[in-house]
Amino acid sequence: MLPLQQIKPKNARSKRALLAREPQQTENPKTALFLRYTTTSSLLTSLLTDLHTLKKPHAIRFTKPNPIHPFEDASSLEFFSQKNDASLLLFASHSKKRPHALTWVRCFGGRVLDMLELCVVQDTARTIAQFKGEKVKMGLKPMLSFSGTAWDSPSSNEYTLAKSMFVDFFRGGEVSEIDVEGLSLLISFFVGEEGEEGSKPLIQMRCWRLVTKRSGGKVPRVEVEEIGPRIDFRVGRVREADQGVMKEALKRAKGTEVRIYVHFNLWASMLTRMSKAKPKKNVETDLIGDKIGRIHLGKQDLKELQTRKMKGLKRGRDQEGNDKGVEEADIISEGEDDGDGVVETKRTRIA
């Protein structure tokens, strides 16, 4: 693997642009770039337009054809990714050997991370224009549903990669809260079991609009209406990510939140958040729910211990003034001669 190219900014404007592209603790919504090959079928052009509509406003579409072969040489895709600051790419191509092919590409650090080729089944494909009713609105955050045991395989395969691709592509930006009325778009992906001859099952993609109606009670009645596009994918070529690069791409700053998709049933999924902050040491919670902390102290010097001073033990100011200059008194009295020739005198010692 070649090392990433280090670009030195020439002025303040280019420095700000490079800082904006560096890894952030809270990343911006991923932008998807839509491209097509020199030969593309009308079906792929319509489906590319529909997927671009679902991805708006974080989507850029190129109308001119590009002679690119992603699995042979991905340098052009890397150039477009760096130029447009887009980490997701969707490339449409059509040939006799691989008809109606959509190549899903993810990039990291300006380099291609992994790729997955999905061929569209022409007989069952339907575009948004072929469905009647209200169309999808721009900027909606969709709910994602994955049905089938192949999505949760313990070993990495084409379907686990496809699930990761779909989640990155359709999840949109991170939000702290969302209105219930905004949960009106559902995108479901279904994978069946493998056939008797070992043929790989199709990936069925369906888009639904959730409609709430009166039910006579507090909880409204929810109905689903298909709005398109309807696509069945056949798994094609796969290029998995390098283990070292994938480990680097999955790094997350400490204390950031982790997104978890909880699937309530076959057609709905809700987004919840849980904090993954660094655990605090010496802090526990008992059975009642009270927080208990443990404090470790060093060896205490009792000579420097500050005790409470009581008012009754303090000495008065008059007594302190009288005793300040006099430390000790030796009393010798002067008296008459007692016959022994000893004269007693009074002497005071001053401190």
C-alpha positions as CSV (number, residue, x, y, z in Angstrom):
1,M,0.0,0.0,0.0
2,L,1.3,3.4,-0.9
3,P,1.6,6.1,1.8
4,L,-0.8,9.0,1.7
5,Q,0.5,12.1,0.0
6,Q,1.3,15.0,2.3
7,I,0.2,18.3,0.9
8,K,1.7,21.5,2.2
9,P,-0.6,24.6,2.1
10,K,0.7,27.6,0.1
11,N,-1.5,30.2,1.7
12,A,-4.1,30.7,4.4
13,R,-7.0,29.7,2.2
14,S,-5.6,26.4,1.2
15,K,-4.6,25.7,4.9
16,R,-8.2,26.2,6.0
17,A,-9.4,23.9,3.2
18,L,-6.9,21.2,4.3
19,L,-7.9,21.6,7.9
20,A,-11.6,21.1,7.0
21,R,-10.7,17.8,5.3
22,E,-8.8,16.4,8.2
23,P,-10.5,13.9,10.6
24,Q,-12.9,15.6,13.0
25,Q,-14.3,14.4,16.3
26,T,-17.8,15.0,14.8
27,E,-17.6,14.2,11.1
28,N,-19.8,16.0,8.5
29,P,-22.4,14.0,6.6
30,K,-20.8,11.9,3.9
31,T,-21.3,13.3,0.4
32,A,-22.0,10.9,-2.4
33,L,-20.8,11.4,-6.0
34,F,-22.8,9.9,-8.9
35,L,-21.0,9.0,-12.1
36,R,-21.7,7.0,-15.2
37,Y,-19.7,5.1,-17.8
38,T,-19.6,5.9,-21.5
39,T,-22.2,3.2,-22.2
40,T,-25.2,3.2,-19.8
41,S,-28.7,1.9,-20.2
42,S,-31.8,4.1,-19.8
43,L,-32.8,2.0,-16.8
44,L,-29.6,2.7,-15.0
45,T,-29.9,6.4,-15.8
46,S,-33.4,6.6,-14.3
47,L,-32.3,4.6,-11.2
48,L,-29.2,6.8,-10.7
49,T,-31.5,9.8,-10.7
50,D,-33.8,8.2,-8.1
51,L,-30.9,7.3,-5.8
52,H,-29.6,10.8,-6.2
53,T,-33.0,12.1,-5.1
54,L,-32.9,9.9,-2.0
55,K,-29.4,11.1,-1.1
56,K,-30.1,14.8,-1.5
57,P,-28.8,17.3,-0.3
58,H,-25.5,15.5,0.3
59,A,-25.1,14.4,-3.3
60,I,-23.3,15.5,-6.4
61,R,-24.1,14.2,-9.9
62,F,-21.9,14.2,-13.0
63,T,-23.8,14.1,-16.3
64,K,-20.8,13.6,-18.6
65,P,-19.7,10.0,-19.3
66,N,-16.3,8.9,-17.9
67,P,-14.2,6.0,-19.3
68,I,-13.4,4.5,-15.9
69,H,-12.9,0.8,-15.0
70,P,-13.1,0.8,-11.2
71,F,-11.7,-2.7,-10.6
72,E,-8.8,-2.3,-13.0
73,D,-7.8,1.3,-12.3
74,A,-9.4,3.4,-9.6
75,S,-7.1,6.5,-9.8
76,S,-9.8,8.5,-11.6
77,L,-12.3,7.8,-8.8
78,E,-9.7,8.8,-6.2
79,F,-9.1,12.1,-8.0
80,F,-12.9,12.8,-8.1
81,S,-13.2,11.9,-4.5
82,Q,-10.4,14.3,-3.4
83,K,-11.6,17.1,-5.7
84,N,-15.2,17.1,-4.5
85,D,-14.5,16.0,-0.9
86,A,-16.8,12.9,-1.4
87,S,-16.1,9.7,0.4
88,L,-18.9,7.8,-1.3
89,L,-19.2,7.1,-5.0
90,L,-21.8,5.3,-7.1
91,F,-20.7,4.4,-10.6
92,A,-23.2,3.1,-13.3
93,S,-22.0,1.0,-16.3
94,H,-23.6,-1.3,-18.8
95,S,-22.0,-4.0,-20.9
96,K,-22.9,-7.3,-22.4
97,K,-20.8,-9.2,-19.8
98,R,-22.1,-7.2,-16.8
99,P,-25.4,-5.6,-17.7
100,H,-27.0,-2.8,-15.6
101,A,-24.1,-2.7,-13.0
102,L,-23.9,-0.3,-10.1
103,T,-20.5,-0.1,-8.4
104,W,-20.6,1.2,-4.8
105,V,-17.3,2.7,-3.7
106,R,-16.1,4.0,-0.3
107,C,-13.0,6.1,0.1
108,F,-10.8,6.9,3.1
109,G,-8.0,9.5,3.1
110,G,-8.4,10.1,-0.6
111,R,-7.9,6.4,-1.4
112,V,-10.4,3.7,-2.4
113,L,-11.3,1.7,0.7
114,D,-13.5,-1.0,-0.7
115,M,-15.9,-1.6,-3.7
116,L,-18.9,-3.7,-4.4
117,E,-20.6,-4.4,-7.7
118,L,-24.3,-5.0,-7.8
119,C,-26.1,-5.8,-11.0
120,V,-29.8,-4.7,-11.4
121,V,-32.4,-7.2,-12.4
122,Q,-34.1,-5.5,-15.3
123,D,-37.4,-7.4,-15.1
124,T,-38.4,-6.4,-11.6
125,A,-36.9,-2.9,-11.5
126,R,-39.3,0.1,-11.1
127,T,-38.4,3.8,-10.9
128,I,-40.1,6.5,-8.7
129,A,-42.0,7.8,-11.7
130,Q,-43.8,4.5,-12.1
131,F,-45.4,4.8,-8.7
132,K,-48.5,7.0,-8.1
133,G,-49.0,9.2,-5.0
134,E,-46.8,11.5,-3.1
135,K,-43.1,11.5,-3.9
136,V,-40.2,11.5,-1.4
137,K,-39.2,14.8,0.1
138,M,-35.7,16.1,0.1
139,G,-33.7,16.0,3.3
140,L,-35.6,13.2,5.1
141,K,-33.7,11.0,7.4
142,P,-34.7,7.4,6.4
143,M,-35.2,4.5,8.7
144,L,-33.3,1.4,7.6
145,S,-34.5,-2.2,7.9
146,F,-32.4,-5.3,7.1
147,S,-34.2,-8.7,7.0
148,G,-32.5,-12.0,6.5
149,T,-29.8,-14.0,8.2
150,A,-27.2,-13.2,5.6
151,W,-26.8,-9.7,7.0
152,D,-25.6,-10.9,10.4
153,S,-23.1,-13.5,9.2
154,P,-20.2,-13.9,11.7
155,S,-17.7,-14.0,8.8
156,S,-17.2,-11.1,6.4
157,N,-18.9,-11.7,3.0
158,E,-20.6,-9.8,0.2
159,Y,-23.8,-9.2,2.2
160,T,-22.1,-7.8,5.4
161,L,-20.2,-5.5,3.1
162,A,-23.4,-4.5,1.3
163,K,-25.1,-3.8,4.6
164,S,-22.2,-1.5,5.7
165,M,-22.3,0.2,2.3
166,F,-26.1,0.9,2.5
167,V,-25.9,2.2,6.1
168,D,-23.1,4.6,5.2
169,F,-24.9,5.7,2.1
170,F,-28.4,6.4,3.4
171,R,-28.0,7.3,7.1
172,G,-27.4,11.0,6.5
173,G,-26.1,13.4,9.1
174,E,-26.1,13.0,12.9
175,V,-29.0,14.7,14.8
176,S,-29.6,15.1,18.5
177,E,-33.4,15.0,18.1
178,I,-35.9,14.3,15.4
179,D,-39.6,15.1,14.9
180,V,-41.9,12.1,14.7
181,E,-43.5,13.6,11.6
182,G,-40.0,13.4,9.9
183,L,-40.0,9.6,10.3
184,S,-41.9,9.1,7.1
185,L,-39.4,7.3,4.9
186,L,-38.5,3.6,5.3
187,I,-35.9,1.8,3.2
188,S,-36.0,-2.0,3.6
189,F,-33.4,-4.6,2.4
190,F,-34.3,-8.2,2.2
191,V,-32.1,-11.2,1.5
192,G,-33.4,-14.8,1.1
193,E,-31.7,-18.1,1.7
194,E,-29.2,-19.7,-0.7
195,G,-30.6,-21.9,-3.4
196,E,-30.0,-25.6,-3.8
197,E,-27.3,-25.1,-6.4
198,G,-25.4,-22.7,-4.2
199,S,-26.6,-19.6,-6.1
200,K,-26.3,-16.3,-4.2
201,P,-29.7,-14.8,-3.2
202,L,-30.8,-11.5,-4.5
203,I,-30.8,-8.3,-2.5
204,Q,-34.3,-6.7,-2.7
205,M,-34.5,-3.0,-2.0
206,R,-37.9,-1.4,-1.3
207,C,-38.8,2.2,-0.3
208,W,-41.9,2.9,1.7
209,R,-43.7,6.0,2.9
210,L,-45.3,5.9,6.4
211,V,-48.8,7.3,6.5
212,T,-50.5,8.0,9.9
213,K,-54.3,8.0,10.0
214,R,-56.9,8.3,12.7
215,S,-57.6,5.2,14.7
216,G,-60.2,6.5,17.2
217,G,-57.6,6.5,20.0
218,K,-54.4,8.2,21.2
219,V,-52.2,6.0,19.0
220,P,-52.6,6.6,15.3
221,R,-52.9,3.9,12.7
222,V,-49.8,3.5,10.6
223,E,-49.9,2.4,7.0
224,V,-47.1,1.9,4.5
225,E,-47.2,2.9,0.8
226,E,-44.5,2.0,-1.7
227,I,-43.1,5.0,-3.4
228,G,-40.1,3.5,-5.2
229,P,-37.5,2.9,-6.4
230,R,-37.9,-0.9,-6.4
231,I,-34.6,-2.6,-7.2
232,D,-33.4,-6.2,-7.0
233,F,-29.6,-6.6,-7.0
234,R,-27.4,-9.5,-8.0
235,V,-24.1,-9.6,-6.3
236,G,-21.1,-9.2,-8.6
237,R,-17.4,-8.4,-8.0
238,V,-16.1,-7.5,-4.6
239,R,-12.9,-5.7,-3.5
240,E,-12.5,-5.8,0.3
241,A,-10.7,-3.3,2.3
242,D,-7.2,-3.8,3.7
243,Q,-7.2,-4.8,7.4
244,G,-4.8,-2.1,8.4
245,V,-6.6,0.7,6.5
246,M,-10.0,-0.5,7.8
247,K,-8.7,-0.5,11.4
248,E,-7.5,3.1,10.9
249,A,-10.8,4.1,9.4
250,L,-12.8,2.7,12.3
251,K,-10.9,4.6,14.9
252,R,-13.1,6.8,17.1
253,A,-12.2,9.5,19.6
254,K,-12.7,8.7,23.3
255,G,-15.9,10.0,24.7
256,T,-17.8,10.2,21.4
257,E,-21.2,8.7,21.0
258,V,-21.9,5.4,19.2
259,R,-24.8,4.9,16.9
260,I,-26.9,1.7,17.3
261,Y,-29.6,0.7,14.9
262,V,-32.3,-1.2,16.7
263,H,-34.7,-3.2,14.5
264,F,-38.2,-3.2,16.1
265,N,-39.7,-5.5,13.3
266,L,-39.3,-6.3,9.7
267,W,-40.2,-2.9,8.4
268,A,-38.9,-0.3,10.9
269,S,-35.7,0.7,12.7
270,M,-35.0,3.4,15.2
271,L,-31.8,5.2,16.0
272,T,-30.7,5.4,19.7
273,R,-27.5,6.7,21.2
274,M,-25.5,5.6,24.1
275,S,-22.5,7.3,25.6
276,K,-19.1,5.5,25.3
277,A,-17.3,7.8,27.7
278,K,-14.2,6.7,29.6
279,P,-15.2,4.8,32.8
280,K,-14.4,6.6,36.1
281,K,-12.2,4.9,38.6
282,N,-13.2,4.3,42.2
283,V,-16.8,5.2,41.5
284,E,-19.5,2.6,42.1
285,T,-23.3,2.4,42.3
286,D,-24.9,0.3,45.0
287,L,-28.1,-1.7,44.7
288,I,-30.2,1.3,45.8
289,G,-28.8,3.5,43.0
290,D,-26.6,5.8,45.2
291,K,-23.2,6.7,43.8
292,I,-20.3,5.8,46.1
293,G,-16.8,7.1,45.7
294,R,-13.5,5.8,47.2
295,I,-10.8,8.4,48.0
296,H,-7.2,7.4,48.6
297,L,-5.2,9.7,50.9
298,G,-1.5,9.7,51.7
299,K,0.1,9.5,55.2
300,Q,-1.2,12.4,57.4
301,D,1.1,14.4,59.7
302,L,-0.9,14.9,62.9
303,K,1.4,17.7,64.1
304,E,0.1,19.9,61.4
305,L,-3.5,19.0,62.1
306,Q,-5.8,22.0,62.4
307,T,-8.0,21.6,65.5
308,R,-11.0,23.7,66.5
309,K,-10.2,26.7,68.7
310,M,-12.7,27.2,71.5
311,K,-13.5,30.6,72.9
312,G,-13.3,29.6,76.5
313,L,-9.7,28.5,76.2
314,K,-8.4,31.8,74.8
315,R,-6.5,34.1,77.2
316,G,-7.7,37.7,77.8
317,R,-5.9,40.7,76.4
318,D,-5.2,42.3,79.9
319,Q,-3.6,39.1,81.1
320,E,-1.5,38.8,78.0
321,G,-0.2,42.4,78.5
322,N,0.8,41.9,82.1
323,D,2.5,38.6,81.5
324,K,4.3,39.7,78.3
325,G,7.3,41.4,79.9
326,V,7.6,39.3,83.0
327,E,8.8,35.8,82.6
328,E,10.0,34.9,86.1
329,A,10.2,36.6,89.4
330,D,12.6,35.8,92.2
331,I,11.5,37.3,95.5
332,I,14.0,38.2,98.1
333,S,12.7,40.3,101.0
334,E,14.7,42.9,102.7
335,G,14.3,42.7,106.4
336,E,16.2,43.3,109.6
337,D,19.2,41.4,110.5
338,D,18.1,38.2,112.1
339,G,21.2,37.7,113.9
340,D,22.9,35.5,111.3
341,G,24.1,38.4,109.2
342,V,21.9,37.6,106.3
343,V,20.0,40.4,104.6
344,E,17.0,39.4,102.4
345,T,16.5,41.6,99.3
346,K,13.7,41.6,96.7
347,R,14.9,41.2,93.0
348,T,12.8,41.0,89.9
349,R,14.0,39.4,86.7
350,I,12.9,41.0,83.5
351,A,12.6,38.9,80.4
